[in-house]
């Protein structure tokens, strides 16, 4: 018997509900990068890490708002009606999930950028240093195409 199919796949209707719900709560680094590059309106990307992590490098164009400061400072940094895109270090960190919950409790529409800063940097998207310099690393071939072509996902 197949280990993969030991528990059968969900019926199509349940799969549609599940995957639609996930996409309502999550976005990926490629989609965020494309939106920032074209200046898509209505989103604010928020780095929820501490000041040392921010200075180490962050998504170019992000706003710095550590998770513990969200309840106190969000109103001054996030325009009403904007969708907040939160990130933290990476897949092994639930800081962005906690931040998304904090923004949702304040009434903001919010999505978590899966992969976090780790995958942003590993896929070669612009990283701003603490000195204000914007750098791009070569894409990691285990996370992104190394050519200029997109994975078209």
N, C-alpha and C positions, 0 to 999 in steps of 0.2 A: 504494500500500500504506500502511497505517496505521503511523505511527511508534510508536504505543503498542503495537501488536500485532506489531511486527517480531520481537520475542522473545515467543512466546506466553505467556499466563498459566499458572502452574503448575497441575497437576492438583489437584483438590479435597483429596485426602489430604495432599499436600505443603503446600498452603496452610494447612490446619488445623494441621499440625505447626508450621509457621513462625509463624503468628500466635499460636498458643497459647504457644509459647516466648517470643515477645516480651512477651506479657502477664505471663508469669511473672517477667520481669526488669524491667519498666517499669510505672509508673503515671503518671497525669497530675495536674495541679494541682487540677482540679475534684474528683477522687475523694479526694485527700488533704484538701482543704478540708472536704469533706462528713464525712470520718472525724473530723477534729479538732473540727468543730462539734458532732457528736453524741457525742464522747468515746469513740470506738470503741476497745476494748481491744486490746492486743497489738502496737501500732505505736509506734515512736519516730522522729520526724522529726529528721534531723540536718543542720544547716547546716555544710558542710565548707570554707567560705571562711575567709579570715584575719580577725583581730580588727577591722581597719579596715572591711572589708566588712560584718561583723556589726553594727558600730555604725551604719553607714550605713542599715541596715534589714534585717530578716529576717522569716521566717515566724513569725507569732505562735504560740507554743507549741512552737517548735523548740528543740533542744538545740544548743549551739555546740561543735563538735569539728572543728577544722581537720584536713584530710586527713593532714598529716604527724604529727599527734598520735594518730591512731586506734590504732596498735598499742600505744601506751603507756597511753592513757586510756580506751579503749572499755569495759573491764570495769567501771569505776566509774560509767559513765554509761548503759549499756544493759543492762536486765534480761535475764537468761538467758531464751531462748525468744522474745523480742520480735522482730518483723520490723522491720528498720531501713529507713527511707525516706530516701535521701540526695539532697541537691541542692547545686548550685553556682550560678554566675551565670546561665547560660542555654544555649540550643542550640549556641552557638559555643564552648562551653567543655567540656572533657572531665574536669574536676576531679571531678564526681560519679561518673563511670565509674571513675576511679582510686580514689575513696573506696569505691565499692561493691566493688571487687576487694579492697581492704584488709579490709573487714568480712567478706567471704566467706572470705578466708584465715584469719580468726579463728573461723570456724564459724558466723557469724550469717546467718540468712536475710535477704536484702537486695533492695530494689528501688530503681531510680533514678527520681526524679521528673522526667519529661521536661519541658522548657521551663524548669526551674530557677526561680530567684528572679525572673528577668525576667518570665516568664509568670504567676507568682503575682501579682506587682504589677500587671501589665498587665490581668489579669482581674478586678482589684478586690478581691482577698482581703485579710484583715487583715495589715498589716505593722507590726511593732513596731520603734520607733526605738531608738537607743542610749540615749535618755533614759527608755525604758520606756513611751512613749506609743504607743497602738495607733491607726493611721490606716488609712483605706481610700480608695483612689483610684477615680475613675470608671473603669469598664471601657473598654478600648480596643475600639472597634467592629470592628477587624480581628482581634481574638483572642477576643472573647466577646460574647454578647448584651448589649445595653445596657439591656434591660428586666430585671425581676426573674425572668424566665423562664429556665430552663436550656436549653442546646442539646440536652439529652436524648441526648447521645452516650454 
